Protein backbone atom coordinates (compact mmCIF):
# COMPACT_ATOMS: atom_id res chain seq x y z
CA UNK A 1 0.00 0.00 0.00
CA UNK A 2 2.74 2.44 1.04
CA UNK A 3 4.68 1.79 -2.16
CA UNK A 4 1.54 2.22 -4.22
CA UNK A 5 0.87 5.59 -2.56
CA UNK A 6 4.43 6.74 -3.20
CA UNK A 7 4.20 5.55 -6.80
CA UNK A 8 0.99 7.50 -7.31
CA UNK A 9 2.42 10.60 -5.65
CA UNK A 10 5.47 10.41 -7.89
CA UNK A 11 3.21 10.05 -10.92
CA UNK A 12 1.14 13.02 -9.77
CA UNK A 13 4.12 15.33 -9.29
CA UNK A 14 5.47 14.22 -12.68
CA UNK A 15 2.18 15.10 -14.30
CA UNK A 16 1.97 18.40 -12.44
CA UNK A 17 5.41 19.44 -13.67
CA UNK A 18 4.35 18.43 -17.19
CA UNK A 19 1.26 20.60 -16.83
CA UNK A 20 3.41 23.49 -15.60
CA UNK A 21 5.68 23.02 -18.58
CA UNK A 22 2.70 23.03 -20.97
CA UNK A 23 1.33 26.15 -19.35
CA UNK A 24 4.69 27.84 -19.73
CA UNK A 25 4.72 26.91 -23.41
CA UNK A 26 1.16 28.20 -23.87
CA UNK A 27 2.08 31.43 -22.11
CA UNK A 28 5.14 31.76 -24.31
CA UNK A 29 3.08 31.23 -27.45
CA UNK A 30 0.36 33.62 -26.34
CA UNK A 31 2.77 36.31 -25.19
CA UNK A 32 2.97 37.88 -28.65
CA UNK A 33 -0.80 38.31 -28.77
CA UNK A 34 -2.14 41.65 -27.69
CA UNK A 35 -3.25 41.41 -24.07
CA UNK A 36 -0.66 38.71 -23.33
CA UNK A 37 -3.01 35.95 -22.23
CA UNK A 38 -1.85 34.50 -18.92
CA UNK A 39 -2.62 31.15 -17.39
CA UNK A 40 -0.96 32.13 -14.15
CA UNK A 41 -4.36 32.77 -12.56
CA UNK A 42 -5.51 29.27 -13.48
CA UNK A 43 -2.43 27.46 -12.22
CA UNK A 44 -2.65 23.78 -11.50
CA UNK A 45 0.88 23.51 -10.09
CA UNK A 46 0.22 24.91 -6.63
CA UNK A 47 -3.38 25.53 -5.60
CA UNK A 48 -2.20 25.14 -1.99
CA UNK A 49 -1.41 28.74 -0.93
CA UNK A 50 -4.77 29.98 -2.11
CA UNK A 51 -6.68 27.13 -0.47
CA UNK A 52 -4.71 27.58 2.75
CA UNK A 53 -5.46 31.29 2.76
CA UNK A 54 -9.18 30.66 2.28
CA UNK A 55 -9.17 28.02 4.98
CA UNK A 56 -7.33 30.31 7.41
CA UNK A 57 -9.72 33.14 6.60
CA UNK A 58 -12.83 31.07 7.27
CA UNK A 59 -11.18 29.73 10.42
CA UNK A 60 -10.60 33.27 11.68
CA UNK A 61 -14.20 34.13 10.95
CA UNK A 62 -15.43 30.99 12.70
CA UNK A 63 -13.33 31.70 15.81
CA UNK A 64 -14.42 35.31 15.86
CA UNK A 65 -18.07 34.37 15.42
CA UNK A 66 -17.79 32.03 18.40
CA UNK A 67 -16.18 34.80 20.46
CA UNK A 68 -18.93 37.24 19.51
CA UNK A 69 -21.58 34.74 20.57
CA UNK A 70 -19.75 34.14 23.83
CA UNK A 71 -19.87 37.79 24.90
CA UNK A 72 -22.82 39.44 26.57
CA UNK A 73 -25.47 38.84 23.98
CA UNK A 74 -28.00 41.58 24.56
CA UNK A 75 -25.47 44.39 24.54
CA UNK A 76 -23.62 43.06 21.52
CA UNK A 77 -26.54 41.79 19.48
CA UNK A 78 -26.67 44.92 17.36
CA UNK A 79 -22.89 45.17 16.94
CA UNK A 80 -22.65 41.50 16.08
CA UNK A 81 -25.28 42.07 13.43
CA UNK A 82 -23.27 44.99 12.04
CA UNK A 83 -20.11 42.92 11.99
CA UNK A 84 -21.65 39.80 10.51
CA UNK A 85 -21.03 41.35 7.10
CA UNK A 86 -17.32 40.68 6.58
CA UNK A 87 -15.71 43.97 5.55
CA UNK A 88 -12.30 42.39 5.14
CA UNK A 89 -10.48 41.92 8.41
CA UNK A 90 -11.02 45.52 9.49
CA UNK A 91 -14.39 44.72 11.05
CA UNK A 92 -12.62 41.97 12.97
CA UNK A 93 -9.94 44.31 14.31
CA UNK A 94 -12.39 47.10 15.09
CA UNK A 95 -14.51 44.84 17.29
CA UNK A 96 -11.50 44.24 19.52
CA UNK A 97 -10.82 47.93 20.02
CA UNK A 98 -14.43 48.80 20.73
CA UNK A 99 -14.61 46.42 23.70
Buried (B, 14 or more C-beta within 10 A) or exposed (E): EEEEEEEEEEEEEEEEEEBBEEBEEEBEEEEEEEEEEEBEEEEEBEEEEEEEEEEEEEEEBEEBEEEBEEEEEEEBEEBBEEBEEEEEEEBBEEBEEEE
